[in-house]
């Protein structure tokens, strides 16, 4: 980040530093959004003192983690967001760059002080916003007091954020997960600031027994039940039951209502008569009228 390259391709010799936030950011809920806004506000303020050696500009960046399993054949814990959803959301919200770190056994052994030294050096961090209860490092050795001392030593602004409350309680990813596991989609949407979307962009749905030819080599279904193994999903799933859902194909682009049923092994999407769905060669759902690929399921209510 020695200099900034504008959208016109011209290099600006102005030194570039980063304003960062660090966290798992599962769901990018309203608490996270408040934290992100602190970073976006910081980039509009002038740097001063030791944080601004010789002038410069700040750009917003996020440091987040890819939860991986260190046990062969074992899936990582289910999340609110897939990794793709999280990275897409961080970019959409306005972060210029994202540092993605595999949360491996080796990474978990790094001390918090060493982690922030890397960010201050390699990412040229001059501003850091995290929750005031944030802890990191080997055996969580680094929290508020330690980060404050590190910021003075390394020369970056430390901006701790108090808990963000909704209905008198702290907004957290744990609270969103609890709402989803209780099939309380209204509560989950209020905490997230948008609907919960189950990512189906890479899910291969099973073919029903009877099909008929569709356009462009696709397969058309006029009445069918599509199914997929629960094991293909790495997101939080609502409890077993039947749900009213909408298929999602991008911002503001939802299908008419469908019924989705979940048990311990299978997710089934029940499509009524004359539903204009096609299945591509890769078994991805397609809206035959618009050509849009369906990438998600929005859960509306349990029925």
N, C-alpha and C positions, 0 to 999 in steps of 0.2 A: 504494500500500500504506500509506495513512495510518492506517487502522484495520482491524480484523479483523471480518468478518461471520460469525457462527456459523451452524450448520445450522438453527437456529430462526429465522434471519433478523434477529436482534438484533445491532446494531453494538456492538463492544467498542472503547472509545476507546484501548485499549492500542496504542502504535505497533508497526507490523509491519515486520520486516526479513526478508531472505532468506538462507538457507544454500544455496549453489549448488555444482554440479559442472558442468564443461564438457568436452564431448568428442563424438566422432562416435557412439560407443556402438553400433556395428554388431554386432548379435547379442545385446547386453546379456549377455555371457558372465560367468563366475564372477569374473573380475578386475574387471569393471565392478560386479558386485553387491557386492564388498567395498568399492569406492569409494562406492557408493550408501549402504551401511550406515554409513559414516563421517558422511555428511550427516544421515541419520536420527538418529544418536546425538547429533549436534551440536545438533539442535533441542531436545533435552531438557535441555541445559546452560544455565545463566544466562550472559548476556552481561556483560562487565565492561570497565571502563576506557573508552578512546575508542570501543570497539565498541558501547557501550551508553549513548548520550547520552540521559539522562532515562528509562531503563527501556525495555521493549519485549519483543517475542517474535519468534522465528525461525520461518519456514515453509520447507519443503524445495522447491527448484526445480532443474530440469535445463536446461542450455543445450546444444542439439544442432544438427546441421546437416542440411540437405537438399542432397545432392550433385546438382548440375545440370550439364548440359553447356552450355558456352558456344559450341559449334560447332553451327550449324544442321543439323538432321537427324541428329545424332550422339547416341546414348544415353549416359547417365552410366555409370561403371563398375558392374559387377554387385556386389551386396551380399549379406550373409547375411540381413538383414531387409529387407522393404519398409518404406517410410516409415510406413505404417499399422501394421504390426506393431511397429515401434519405439515409436511414440507410445502405442499401446495398452499395451505392456509397461511403459513408464515410469509411466503412470497406475496400472496394476495394482500395481506395486511400492510405490507410496505417495507419489509426487511430487505436490504440490498444484498445481504449474503447470510447464509446459514452454515455454521460449523456443525457437522454431524459426527458424533463420537459413538463407536460401538462400546456399550457398557459391558466390557469383558472382565474376566477375573483379574487380568493384569492391570487394566485401568483402575479397578476398584482399590488397588493397593497404592495408588499415587496419593501423596499428602496434598491437602488443600492448598497449602502455601506454594507448592511446586506447580499445581494446576494454574493458579493465578499468575505466577511468574511466566508461564508459557503464554497465557493470554496477553499479558502486558507486553511481552517481547514479540512473539510471532504475529499476533493480531493487532498490535499497537493500541491496546485498550487504554482509553483515557477516561472512560465513564462506565460504571457498572450499576445496574438496577436489578435487585433480587428481593424476594420477600424477606422481611426482617427475621423470620424463623428459618431461613434457608441454611442448610448445612451440607457440607460436602467433604471429600477427602477420605483417606483410610480411617475406617471406624468413625466416620463423621467428625473428624478432628478439627474442622474449621467452620465456625459460625459467625454471628454478628461481630463479636468482640475481635476475633482473629482477623476477619476481613477488614475491619476498620483500621487495625494496625498495619495490615499488608498494604492497604490503599495509601497510607501516609508514607510507607517505605518505598513503594513502587511509583507513586505519583499519579494516581487516578482518582476520580471522584467516585465515592461510594454512596449510593442512594438507596437505602433500605425502604421497602414499602410495607406499611402495616397491613394486617389482614383485611381483605375486602369482604364485606358482609352483605348477605341477602336474606331478608326476613329474619334478621337478628342472628344469623349463623354464618360462619365462615364459608365462602365459596371454595370448593376444592374438587379435584378430580375424583377423590374418594366419594364425595357427596353425589357427584354425577353418576358414578358407577352404581351406587346404592339405588338411585332413582331408576336406572335402567333395569337393574336386577329385580326391582319391584314392579316393573312395567308402568312406571309413572312417567310417561313420555312428556307430559306437560311440565312437570318439575324439571326434567332433564333439559328441555328446551329453554326454560327460563334461566337456568344456570349457564347453559352454553351460549345463549344469545341467538340461537338458531336451532333448527331441528337436528335431532340425531339421525345420521345417515349411515346405514350399514353398507360398507363398500363391497360391491359385487363386480367391480371392473375386471377382475382376474379370475372370477369364479366360473367354472365349467358346469353348466346345468345339464342334467341328464335328459335324453330324448324320451318322449312318451312313446307308447307302442304304435299308435297310428298317426301318420304324418302325410302331408301332401306337398308337392313341389311349390316353392315360392320363387320370387324374382331373384335374379343375379346369383343363382346357385344356393340361395338360402332355403331354409325349410319353414313353411308356414303352418301355424297351428290355429285352428278356429276354436277349439276347446281342448284344454290340456292342463296337466299338472306337471310343472317343472320341479325337479328336485335336485338338491345338492347336499353333500355330506357336511355335517356340522364341523368336522375336523378341518375343512378347507378354510374356515373363518378364524381370524386371530383377533377379532373384536369381541367386546362384551355382547352377549346375546341375552335377550329377555328370557324369562322362564318359559318352560313348555306351555303351549297353548295356541290359540288361534287369534290372529291379529288382522285388523284392517290396515293395509299399507298402500303406499304410492310408490311407483317406480320413478327414479330420479335420473335425469339426463342433463344436468347442468343447472346453473342458477335460475330459479323461477320456472324450470321446465319439468313439470311433474305429469305423470300419467293419470288416468282415471283410477278409481279404487280397485284394489285386488285384495285377496285374502291370503295370508301367509300363516302356515302352521309350523310349529317347532316342537320336536321331541328330543330325546337324548342323542339321537343319531342323525336325523334328517331334517332339513328345512324344505318345505314344499310351498311353491307359489301356485295358487289356484287361479286359473284364467277362465273366465266365462266365454260364452259364445260370441263370435264376431270381434274378438279382441285382435287388433292388427299387430300381432307380435311375430317376429321372425327370429330364428336362431342362426347365427353365423357358423361358418365352418369351424371356428374355434369355440363353438357352443356359448357365445355371448349373446345376451338378449338385445334385440334391435326393434325400434319402432318402424314398422314397414311404411307408414305414411310420411314420416319426416326423414328417415335414414339415420336418426340419432341412436347412439348406443346408450343403453341404460347402464349407469355406473353405480347406482345405489338404491337402497330400499329405505323409505321413510316410514317409520312405524307411527300410526295414528292413535290406535286404541285397541285394547283387548276386547274380544267379542265372545 
